[in-house]
Structures are given as C-alpha cells and as structure tokens.
Amino acid sequence: MKNIIERLEAKDWSGITETLHDKGYCVAENVLSAEECKQLINNYASPDLYRKTISMERYRFGSGEYKYFKYPLSSLITAMRQTVYSHIAPVANKWMEVLHINTTFPATHEELLLQCKAAGQDKPTVLILKYGAGGFNTLHQDLYGDIYFPMQMVLFLNEPGEDYTGGEFVLTEQIPRAQSKANVLQPKRGSMLIFTTNFRPVKGAKGYYRVNMKHGVSPVHNGNRHTLGIIFHDALS
C-alpha cells in the first residue's frame, strides 16, 4: 500500500488539476506496475472477491462482463480510492461553485462514504471489466444513487497493440446548442484516467455553463482488454 501511495503522491497534481478543469479528464501513466496489473487480471477468477457479476449483453450495456468487488476492498484499491479522492475533491467543489450548485464534497473519502451510507448507499462500486473480441460498452454515466461524486477513474490493465487492438476509451461531450464532441483515448498499461462522471463546467462569454458527458468503450478487434474502474461513491444495490 505504501508503494502505490508514494507513486500517486509523486504525480503532478497541479498539472492534473489544471487539465481536469480544462478538459474534464486527465491521464497519468505508470500508476500501476505490470505485476499489479497481472495480479488484478488473475484475480478476476476469484469469486470470493466480488459481490455481483454483470453480463453486458443481458442489460444491453454492450458486449462483455464486469464484476463488482465486495467490502473489504484490497489495500491497493482502498489506497488508490482514498489518495486520489483527496486530490480531486477540491476540483469537484470548484465545479459546484462555478455552476452555482449547492453541493460541497468532504475533504476525505471516508467522509464521503459516511454520507453515502446515511442515504442507504452502502454497496461498493469498484469493478473490474473484461472484454474479448467484439466486446464494447455503450455510452453511459455511473451514478448509482442520489449521492454521487462528479469524477471517477479507470486503470488500464492490458497493453494496447500487444494484448488487444481496438477497445478505445470514448468520452463524449454534449455541448449545448451544438453537435456532440468525442474524445477517443487509448492509455498504456498501468495508466490512470480520471474523468467526469456526469458533467463538467465550461467557461463561456457569459460565465460557466454545464456540459454533460458520457463514456464507453469502442469494439475490441482482437485479444482481451481488462480495466479496473474506481467510482468514489457507493451504490444502493
């Protein structure tokens, strides 16, 4: 746990903050080691770690499968969840301020989870996703309840171009009175992508306005693609 915290704390959080304000997402490389990525993938076959398995085809979410972890989470995942949250909570609060939304997020992740629990949201939302050839994920938002944090992150566990092709991460921005914009990303293995869960503020001529965003995954052409999704709020079920 100490190693992952040190790696995260060594990142350029000033630069990450600036990029989040500017784009609504940011990629940081070399967060997880190759061995940590391999271990997370290997653990996909360990049923004791998970509370629920979802087939994307069944719910028309796409093609693939994902599993929700159950509490207690591993020390690695808990450390990432807590450490990253502490750095981006001020960003989230600034977004609420400029959009005149009467919401303030606490300084620590533990406090956020207490708020979730008080609202009946006590199920962990951390998940691991697996796609094979033809797998994809439709555009969506991960809200899970009335209380939700406006940013989340995904850790990429396979190397694009080696372990799989295709499977790009897609972020769309629904710009008011204009066509939607798509951001297509393919981070390297071990990278962390922080991105907006629901919306972000954009500064216009008359002040800030709200841009709604969704995310998904384009079809995998071949190979296998695994990612670890870390959502900061908990779920109702």
C-alpha positions in Angstrom: 0.0 0.0 0.0 2.9 2.4 0.8 4.3 2.0 -2.8 1.0 2.9 -4.5 0.5 5.9 -2.2 4.1 7.1 -2.9 3.6 6.7 -6.7 0.3 8.6 -6.6 1.7 11.4 -4.4 4.6 11.8 -6.8 2.3 12.7 -9.7 2.0 16.3 -10.8 -1.3 17.1 -9.1 -1.1 20.7 -10.0 -1.0 19.7 -13.7 -3.7 17.1 -13.3 -5.9 19.7 -11.6 -5.4 22.2 -14.4 -6.1 19.5 -17.1 -9.3 18.4 -15.3 -10.5 22.0 -15.2 -9.6 22.4 -18.9 -10.8 19.1 -20.4 -12.8 17.2 -17.8 -10.3 14.3 -17.9 -6.6 13.6 -17.5 -4.3 10.6 -18.0 -1.4 9.8 -15.6 1.0 7.0 -16.7 2.9 4.4 -14.6 0.4 4.3 -11.7 0.2 0.5 -11.5 3.2 -1.8 -12.1 3.0 -4.6 -14.7 2.9 -7.1 -11.8 0.0 -5.3 -10.1 -1.9 -5.3 -13.4 -1.3 -9.0 -13.9 -2.5 -9.8 -10.3 -5.7 -7.9 -10.8 -6.4 -9.7 -14.0 -5.6 -13.1 -12.4 -7.9 -12.3 -9.5 -10.8 -12.0 -12.0 -11.3 -15.8 -11.5 -11.6 -15.5 -7.7 -15.3 -15.4 -6.8 -14.7 -14.6 -3.2 -13.6 -11.0 -4.1 -16.9 -10.0 -5.8 -20.5 -9.3 -4.9 -22.1 -9.3 -8.3 -21.3 -10.3 -11.9 -22.9 -8.4 -14.8 -23.3 -9.7 -18.4 -23.4 -6.6 -20.5 -25.5 -8.3 -23.2 -28.3 -9.1 -20.8 -28.8 -5.5 -19.9 -28.0 -4.2 -23.4 -24.9 -2.4 -22.0 -22.7 -3.7 -24.7 -20.8 -7.0 -25.0 -18.5 -8.2 -22.2 -18.6 -8.8 -18.5 -17.8 -7.0 -15.3 -17.7 -7.8 -11.6 -18.3 -5.5 -8.6 -15.9 -6.0 -5.7 -17.3 -6.5 -2.2 -16.1 -5.0 1.0 -13.5 -5.1 2.4 -11.6 -3.9 -0.7 -7.9 -4.7 -1.1 -5.4 -2.4 0.4 -4.2 -1.4 -3.1 -7.7 -0.4 -4.2 -8.5 1.4 -0.9 -5.3 3.4 -1.1 -6.0 4.5 -4.7 -9.6 5.4 -3.8 -8.6 7.5 -0.8 -5.5 9.1 -2.1 -6.9 10.2 -5.5 -10.1 11.5 -3.9 -8.2 13.8 -1.5 -6.5 15.5 -4.5 -9.6 15.9 -6.7 -12.3 16.8 -4.2 -11.2 20.5 -4.4 -11.7 20.3 -8.2 -15.2 18.9 -7.7 -16.0 21.6 -5.2 -14.8 24.3 -7.6 -17.0 22.8 -10.3 -20.0 23.0 -8.0 -19.2 26.6 -7.1 -18.9 28.0 -10.6 -22.1 26.2 -11.7 -23.9 27.5 -8.6 -24.8 24.0 -7.4 -25.4 23.8 -3.7 -23.2 20.8 -3.0 -19.9 20.6 -1.1 -17.9 17.4 -1.1 -16.0 16.5 2.1 -12.2 16.6 2.2 -11.7 12.8 2.8 -13.1 9.8 1.1 -14.1 8.2 4.4 -16.5 11.2 5.0 -18.0 10.8 1.5 -18.7 7.1 2.2 -20.5 8.1 5.5 -22.7 10.4 3.5 -23.5 7.6 1.1 -24.3 5.2 3.9 -26.7 7.7 5.5 -28.5 7.8 2.2 -28.7 4.0 2.0 -25.8 3.7 -0.5 -23.5 1.1 1.2 -22.5 -1.2 -1.7 -19.0 -0.8 -3.2 -19.0 0.4 -6.8 -15.4 -0.6 -7.7 -15.4 -3.0 -10.6 -13.2 -4.9 -13.0 -14.3 -5.2 -16.6 -13.3 -7.8 -19.2 -13.8 -7.6 -23.0 -12.9 -10.1 -25.6 -13.0 -9.7 -29.4 -16.2 -7.8 -30.4 -16.6 -6.5 -26.8 -17.8 -2.9 -26.3 -19.5 -0.7 -23.8 -22.3 1.7 -24.7 -22.2 5.3 -23.6 -23.3 5.8 -20.1 -22.9 7.5 -16.7 -22.1 5.8 -13.4 -24.4 7.5 -10.8 -25.8 4.7 -8.6 -27.9 6.9 -6.3 -28.7 10.5 -5.2 -25.2 11.0 -3.8 -22.5 10.8 -6.4 -19.1 12.3 -6.8 -18.6 14.0 -10.2 -15.4 12.3 -11.1 -14.2 8.7 -11.3 -11.2 6.8 -12.6 -10.2 3.8 -14.6 -6.9 1.9 -14.5 -5.8 0.1 -17.7 -4.5 -3.4 -17.1 -3.5 -4.5 -20.6 -1.1 -3.1 -23.2 -2.9 -1.8 -26.3 -1.4 -3.0 -29.6 0.0 -6.1 -27.8 -2.7 -7.6 -25.7 -5.6 -6.2 -27.8 -6.5 -3.9 -30.6 -9.4 -1.5 -30.8 -11.2 -1.0 -27.5 -10.6 2.7 -27.3 -12.0 4.6 -24.3 -14.6 7.1 -25.6 -15.7 10.3 -23.8 -18.5 12.4 -25.4 -19.4 16.0 -24.6 -22.9 17.1 -25.3 -22.3 20.8 -25.9 -25.4 23.0 -25.6 -26.9 24.1 -29.0 -24.1 22.3 -30.9 -23.1 18.8 -32.0 -21.5 16.4 -29.6 -17.8 16.1 -29.3 -16.0 12.7 -28.9 -12.6 12.2 -27.2 -11.0 8.9 -28.0 -8.2 7.6 -25.7 -6.1 4.5 -25.5 -3.8 4.8 -22.5 -1.0 2.4 -21.9 -1.0 -0.5 -19.3 -0.7 0.8 -15.8 -2.1 4.3 -16.7 -4.8 6.0 -14.7 -7.6 8.0 -16.4 -9.5 10.4 -14.2 -12.7 11.7 -15.9 -16.0 13.3 -15.2 -18.9 11.0 -14.2 -21.7 13.2 -15.3 -20.9 16.8 -16.3 -18.3 19.5 -16.1 -18.2 23.3 -16.3 -17.0 25.2 -19.3 -16.4 28.9 -19.3 -18.3 30.8 -22.0 -18.8 34.5 -22.8 -21.4 34.9 -20.1 -19.9 32.7 -17.4 -19.8 29.0 -16.9 -22.2 26.5 -18.4 -22.7 22.8 -17.9 -21.5 20.3 -20.5 -22.9 16.7 -20.0 -20.6 13.8 -20.6 -20.9 10.1 -21.1 -18.2 7.4 -21.5 -17.9 4.0 -23.2 -15.6 1.6 -25.0 -15.3 1.1 -28.7 -15.4 -2.5 -30.1 -12.3 -4.7 -29.4 -11.0 -6.1 -32.6 -9.0 -8.9 -31.1 -7.4 -10.0 -27.8 -8.5 -9.3 -24.3 -8.9 -6.0 -22.5 -9.3 -5.6 -18.7 -9.8 -2.4 -16.8 -10.3 -1.5 -13.1 -13.0 1.1 -12.6 -12.9 3.1 -9.4 -16.1 5.1 -8.6 -15.8 7.1 -5.4 -19.4 6.9 -4.2 -21.2 3.7 -3.1 -24.4 2.3 -4.5 -27.9 1.5 -3.3 -27.6 -2.1 -4.6 
